[in-house]
Amino acid sequence: MKTVQDYIRTIVDFPHEGIMFRDVTTLFADPRGFRMAIDQMLHPYAGLEIDKVVGLEARGFILGGAIAHQLSVGFVPIRKKGKLPGRTISQDYSLEYGEAIVEIHDDAIQPGEKVLVVDDLLATGGTAEAGIKLIERLGGEIVSCAFIIDLPELGGRAKLEALGMEVNALCAFDGL
């Protein structure tokens, strides 16, 4: 029987030499694989109170929208700077090659709302940490962070757990 990991292809030397890119588009394109991933991502949260699902740009939108639909709750995007039309708050974070900024609408989450953070891949944890900071600045309470893939060697899980976050991932890949 196929697992979620079986639907994920690896592209060698993308975006540059030495990187093993874990491509979830093949998972998304397969109806069985996509349903399996969404069902498995939802499983730890059965019966928990969740008010909003936050998806991190960009593949987190695909997963987050599907998960929010299944939970019958609202979906909130965290986007790259300059992509949201309303009033926003911003958070900068470090990337492998510099800095980036993500934003959320300043009215997207109300104080005390229970939030599930979703993205496809957890690497260094920089984007997720920035998203967590934005949610907490708005008063949201993060229930958990859910990913399809964890790259343990890059330390993202440890970083998020050090912030007190619960982290769930469907599979892990060794190496970069």
VEXZAMI-244019 format. One line per 2 residues: number of its first residue (from 1); their letters; for each residue x, y, z of C-alpha. Coordinates in steps of 0.5 Angstrom, whole numbers, plus 2048, in hexadecimal, padded with zeros to 3 digits. Example, Ala and Ser with C-alpha at 12.3 -4.5 7.8 and 13.67 -1.06 7.14 Angstrom:
1) as) 819 7F7 810 | 81B 7FE 80E
This chain:
1) mk) 800 800 800 | 803 807 7FE
3) tv) 804 80C 803 | 804 814 803
5) qd) 80C 813 802 | 80B 80F 7FC
7) yi) 807 814 7F8 | 80D 81A 7F9
9) rt) 812 81A 7F4 | 819 81C 7F5
11) iv) 81D 821 7F0 | 824 821 7F1
13) df) 828 828 7F0 | 822 82C 7F1
15) ph) 822 832 7F2 | 829 831 7F2
17) eg) 82F 82C 7F2 | 82F 828 7F8
19) im) 828 829 7FA | 823 823 7FA
21) fr) 81C 826 7F9 | 816 823 7FB
23) dv) 810 824 7F6 | 809 824 7F9
25) tt) 806 826 7F3 | 806 81E 7F1
27) lf) 802 81D 7F7 | 7FD 822 7F6
29) ad) 7FC 820 7EF | 7FA 819 7F1
31) pr) 7F3 819 7F4 | 7F5 813 7F9
33) gf) 7FB 816 7FB | 7F8 81C 7FC
35) rm) 7F2 81A 800 | 7F7 815 804
37) ai) 7FB 81B 806 | 7F5 81F 808
39) dq) 7F2 81A 80C | 7F9 818 810
41) ml) 7FA 820 811 | 7F3 820 814
43) hp) 7F4 81A 818 | 7F7 81D 81E
45) ya) 7F2 822 81F | 7EC 81E 81F
47) gl) 7E8 821 825 | 7EC 827 826
49) ei) 7E9 82E 826 | 7EC 832 820
51) dk) 7EA 839 81E | 7EE 83A 818
53) vv) 7F3 837 814 | 7F9 83B 811
55) gl) 7FD 839 80B | 804 83B 80A
57) ea) 805 83E 803 | 805 83A 7FE
59) rg) 804 833 7FE | 801 834 805
61) fi) 7FB 837 802 | 7F9 831 7FE
63) lg) 7F9 82C 804 | 7F7 832 809
65) ga) 7F0 833 805 | 7EF 82C 804
67) ia) 7F0 82B 80C | 7EC 831 80E
69) hq) 7E6 82E 809 | 7E6 827 80D
71) ls) 7E6 82B 813 | 7E1 830 811
73) vg) 7E5 835 814 | 7E8 83C 811
75) fv) 7EE 83C 80D | 7F4 841 80D
77) pi) 7FA 842 809 | 800 845 80B
79) rk) 803 848 805 | 80A 84B 802
81) kg) 80A 852 804 | 806 857 7FF
83) kl) 801 851 7FD | 7FB 853 802
85) pg) 7F7 858 800 | 7F4 85A 807
87) rt) 7F8 85D 80D | 7FD 858 80F
89) is) 803 857 814 | 809 854 812
91) qd) 80F 850 815 | 816 84F 812
93) ys) 81A 848 812 | 820 846 810
95) le) 821 841 809 | 827 83D 807
97) yg) 829 843 803 | 826 849 806
99) ea) 820 84C 809 | 819 84C 808
101) iv) 812 84F 80A | 80B 84C 80B
103) ei) 805 84F 80D | 7FE 84E 80F
105) hd) 7F8 852 80F | 7F7 856 816
107) da) 7F0 853 817 | 7F1 84C 815
109) iq) 7F1 849 81C | 7EE 84B 822
111) pg) 7F1 84B 829 | 7F0 844 82C
113) ek) 7EE 840 825 | 7F1 839 825
115) vl) 7F6 839 81F | 7F9 833 81B
117) vv) 7FF 835 816 | 800 831 810
119) dd) 805 830 80B | 808 82B 806
121) ll) 80F 82B 809 | 813 82C 80F
123) at) 81A 82E 80E | 81E 833 812
125) gg) 817 835 815 | 818 83D 813
127) ta) 812 83E 810 | 80E 83A 815
129) ea) 811 83E 81A | 80F 844 817
131) gi) 808 842 816 | 807 840 81D
133) kl) 80A 847 81F | 805 84A 81B
135) ie) 7FF 846 81E | 801 847 825
137) rl) 802 84E 824 | 7FA 84E 822
139) gg) 7F9 84A 828 | 7F8 844 825
141) ei) 7F9 83D 829 | 7FD 838 825
143) vs) 7FA 831 825 | 7FF 82E 821
145) ca) 804 82E 81B | 802 829 815
147) fi) 807 827 80F | 807 822 80A
149) id) 80F 822 80A | 814 823 810
151) lp) 81B 823 80E | 81E 822 815
153) el) 825 823 813 | 823 82B 812
155) gg) 821 82C 819 | 81A 82F 818
157) ra) 816 82A 81D | 81B 82B 822
159) kl) 81A 833 821 | 813 832 821
161) ea) 813 82E 827 | 817 832 82B
163) lg) 812 838 82A | 80D 833 82E
165) me) 80A 831 827 | 807 82A 826
167) vn) 809 828 81F | 806 822 81B
169) al) 809 820 814 | 807 81A 810
171) ca) 80E 818 80D | 815 81A 80E
173) fd) 81B 81A 809 | 822 819 80B
175) gl) 827 81E 808 | 826 825 805
